[in-house]
Amino acid sequence: MKITYITLFFCLVFSTIAQSQDTISHKRGNRAKDFFSLKDTDTIRDRNGNIVGYDGIRVKNEKKWSLEWGGLIGFDVFWDTRKPIEARDGGIYLYPADVFLDKNGKDINARAFFNFCAMNTRLSLKIQAPEALGAKISGLVEGWFMGISNTNMNGFALRHAFVKMDWKTTQLLMGQSWHPLFTERMFALTVAGSAGAPFQPFSRVPQVRVTQKFAKNNYLLAYLNAQRDLLTIGPGGISSDYIRQSMMPEMGLQYIFDYRPMPPASYSQSTIYAGLGFNFKRIVPRLMTADTIATTKGLNSYSGIAFFHYENQINRKTKTGLKLKACFMQNSYEYLMIGGYAIKEYNAHAPLDFKKDFDYANLNILSFWGDLYLNYRSWEVGIFGGYCQNLGAFHAIQAPNNPLSYYARAHNTDFMYRVSTRLKYTANKLQFCLEPEYTSAVYGTSLTSMGRVNRVETTHWVHNLRVLVSTVLYF
C-alpha cells in the first residue's frame, strides 16, 4: 500500500507539471485555477483494474479534483501616539494601555510607538473533491505567519482547515474556521487585521456546523465547537483545559435571512443579510482548591448577537453598503473582547482565599459596531465605528478591587470606542491602504461590588491614534 501511495504521488506531481506547462504556453498572463484536474482518460486504477479515489477506495463515477493555491503578502507600517494593548507585535491592535505612573507621577505609557510587520502574510489551498453521499465536497487549508502566540511570532500557524459538504438545502462544515459569533459574512472591511476587535467577537475554533435552509432566503445554523486558536483565561493561565474539563462543547443556534436577487438585466440590485444568534458555553476553571481539595465548580455563560448587512450594487463599477452588529457577551476573553469572569462573593468581609471552593460570576459586555463603505472602480472608502460598555457582573464579586479576583481583559474599563476611516486603491492584484484609527477608553481606579467602574471615584481617559499604511499583494 505504501508503494501504491508513493507511485500515485509522483504520477500526480508529473501530471501537475505537464498541465501547468500547457496552461502557461496557451494562456500566458492568466492564472490557472486548477493545479491539477483529472480527465476521463486520467483514471486511477488499483491492481485489479477498478477505478479508485485518492484514498484507494473504489468509486462508481469518477469526478474531477481541483486544487487552487492562493493567499496574500501583507506588509503593515503603523505609528501609535500611546502604548497599545495588542497581539503579535501590533498585527492585532485592541485598545490603548491604562495610565501607569512612575514615582514622580509621570505616565510611562504616554509615549509614541511604531512598527513594521509582514506576519499577516498567508497561504491557502482550496480543494474541490468528487461528490460523496450525494453532496458536493470542498475544503480549505489556510495558514499565516502570525504564529500561535506572542512567543511564536513569524511561525507558520493554522487559520482554517475544514471539509464542507453541500446538499441542495443543507451544508455541513467540519474543521477549524471562524467562530459563528464572528459572522464571516459580516466581516468588518477595516485595513487593520483585528477586523473590529474588541468590539466584535474575533476567534477561530474547531467546530461542527450545520446550516439548514427551511424556506426561501431563510436558514438555521447550529454548531458545536471547542477552542484552539484563542483560549479562555483562568487560574492556570491561558488554556483550552477549562472548556475541555467541563465535558461540554460550546454550542449555539442562529437564524439567518439571506436575500440575494438573481442578477438583473440592469442595475441597481440590493442584497440583505441579517440574523440573530444565541451561544452557550460552560467552563470549569479548576479541578482542585489551593488546599488540594477536589472541586467541580463551573461557570455557564450566555451570549447573543444581532446583525444586519445591506449592500446596493448601483452599477457595474459602483457599490455601497452598511454593516451593523450588536453583541451581548458573557465571559468574552477568548473572543479578543474586554471582559471575562470573576470569583463570586462568598464572604463580603473576608479576604480572597484560594483555599475556598468558590463559585464564579460572568462579566457582562455590551458592544455595537457599524461599517459604511463605498466602492468605485479601483477605489474604496469607508468608515468604521465601535462602542463597548462594561456592565460588570450580575452577582457580587469577592474582593472586587483585588485584580486577582478577575480572569478577564481590561476589567477596570468603564467603556471604550473607536472611529476609523480608510482609503484603499487596488491595481489588479496589488492593493495600497491608508487607515487612521482613533480609540479612546475610560479606566477607573475603584470598582463596585459588582465589578463596574465606580464613577464617583477617580476615572481617567486615555486615547490612541494609530496611523496604518498597508500594502497587500493577492495571489
Stockholm file with secondary structure:
# STOCKHOLM 1.0

chainA/1-475         MKITYITLFFCLVFSTIAQSQDTISHKRGNRAKDFFSLKDTDTIRDRNGNIVGYDGIRVKNEKKWSLEWGGLIGFDVFWDTRKPIEARDGGIYLYPADVFLDKNGKDINARAFFNFCAMNTRLSLKIQAPEALGAKISGLVEGWFMGISNTNMNGFALRHAFVKMDWKTTQLLMGQSWHPLFTERMFALTVAGSAGAPFQPFSRVPQVRVTQKFAKNNYLLAYLNAQRDLLTIGPGGISSDYIRQSMMPEMGLQYIFDYRPMPPASYSQSTIYAGLGFNFKRIVPRLMTADTIATTKGLNSYSGIAFFHYENQINRKTKTGLKLKACFMQNSYEYLMIGGYAIKEYNAHAPLDFKKDFDYANLNILSFWGDLYLNYRSWEVGIFGGYCQNLGAFHAIQAPNNPLSYYARAHNTDFMYRVSTRLKYTANKLQFCLEPEYTSAVYGTSLTSMGRVNRVETTHWVHNLRVLVSTVLYF
#=GR chainA/1-475 SS CHHHHHHHHHHHHHHHHHHHHHHHHHSTTSCCSCSCCCCTTCCCBCTTSCBBCTTSCBCSSCCCCEEEEEEEEEEEEEEESSCEEEEGGGTEEEEECCCCBCTTSCBTTCSCEEEEECTTCEEEEEEEEEEETTEEEEEEEEEESSCSSTTSTTSCEEEEEEEEEECSSEEEEEEEEECTTTCGGGCCCCSSTTTTTTSSCCCEEEEEEEEEEEETTEEEEEEEECCSSSCEEETTEEESHHHHTTTCCEEEEEEEEEECCCCCSSSCEEEEEEEEEEEEEEECCCSBCTTSCBCCCCEEEEEEEEEEEEEEEEETTEEEEEEEEEEEEESCGGGTSSEEEEEBCSCTTSCCCTTSCCCEEECEEEEEEEEEEEEETTEEEEEEEEEEEEEECSSCBSSTTCGGGEEEESTTEEEEEEEEEEEEEEETTEEEEEEEEEEEEEEESCBCTTSCBCTTSCEEEEEEEEEEEEEEEEC
#=GC SS_cons         CHHHHHHHHHHHHHHHHHHHHHHHHHSTTSCCSCSCCCCTTCCCBCTTSCBBCTTSCBCSSCCCCEEEEEEEEEEEEEEESSCEEEEGGGTEEEEECCCCBCTTSCBTTCSCEEEEECTTCEEEEEEEEEEETTEEEEEEEEEESSCSSTTSTTSCEEEEEEEEEECSSEEEEEEEEECTTTCGGGCCCCSSTTTTTTSSCCCEEEEEEEEEEEETTEEEEEEEECCSSSCEEETTEEESHHHHTTTCCEEEEEEEEEECCCCCSSSCEEEEEEEEEEEEEEECCCSBCTTSCBCCCCEEEEEEEEEEEEEEEEETTEEEEEEEEEEEEESCGGGTSSEEEEEBCSCTTSCCCTTSCCCEEECEEEEEEEEEEEEETTEEEEEEEEEEEEEECSSCBSSTTCGGGEEEESTTEEEEEEEEEEEEEEETTEEEEEEEEEEEEEEESCBCTTSCBCTTSCEEEEEEEEEEEEEEEEC
//
